[in-house]
Structures are given as structure tokens and as C-alpha cells.
Amino acid sequence: MKRFISLVMLVIVIAGIIPITVGAEENGVEIIRFDDGSYMIVEMVSAKTRSSKSVTGSKKYTYYNSDDVSQWNAVLTGSFNYNGTSATCSSSSVDVTIFDSGWYVVSKYASKSGNTATASVTMGWRYDGSTIKVPASLSLKCDKNGNLS
């Protein structure tokens, strides 16, 4: 099974990890499908108002292999201030959880700019002595009324 997963990951890298289908967003959940049968589910996991004109939220990106087994997830958390005219991101962080021990974090970085919290995560998978790297870009935005997307 691990050899099969490794082979699938090699195909992903060769194909450039180009999504072929983006599912419609339903109940805040988006599915991004890759040409090798693997996919990523993107969902809002929390959004809570800390006080008037301030909100903190998280968005989770979970990567599944073509056998529908979760491999890892990355959770982007952002805190925002808003006033009805504009919004500003005050903090951004990213955490990674690995479900399959073949994966490891190559790099992760969170940043903020304007009304957006962003993160870049690169995951690694070792296959026959070489390393396959899988990048993921994460984004969480706040509008002027404190709505997160």
C-alpha cells in the first residue's frame, strides 16, 4: 500500500499538482480534485467574534490520497479587526497535522497583509531515495463587516 501511495505521489509531482476540478462550495466546504485521484477538502472550521469589531477564524485544508485516506492537514488561523468600512488582519498562524508517517513538513510560513491571512506549506514524501514536495497555499479573508471567507 505504501508503495502504491508513493507511486501516486510521484505522479502528482510529475503532473505539477494541477487541480482539474474544483467542486462547488457547499456549506462552506470546497473540494479540489487532482488528476491522480487525490483531492483536498477546504473548510471553515471556526469563526468567532472575540469582541465587537474583532473576529478570529480558521480554515482547514485536508489532503486525501486516491484511496480516500487523509494524509495531512494544514489549519490557517487569522485574527481580524473590522469597522464597517474596512478590515485588517492582526495575526496569522498555520499548524500542520500529519496522519500518514510517510509525510513530513518541508516548510511552513504564515503572513498577513491588509484584510488577508495567508500561509504557504510544503509537504514532503520520500520515494525510493528521492523526496517529492507538495506545495499548498492557504488564504483566509475578512470583509468590512467581519465575514470570513
PyMOL commands that set and color helices and strands:
alter all, ss='L'
color gray80, all
select helices_A, chain A and resi 2-15
alter helices_A, ss='H'
color red, helices_A
select strands_A, chain A and resi 19-22+29-34+39-51+54-64+70-82+87-98+103-113+116-127+130-141
alter strands_A, ss='S'
color yellow, strands_A
deselect
rebuild
show_as cartoon
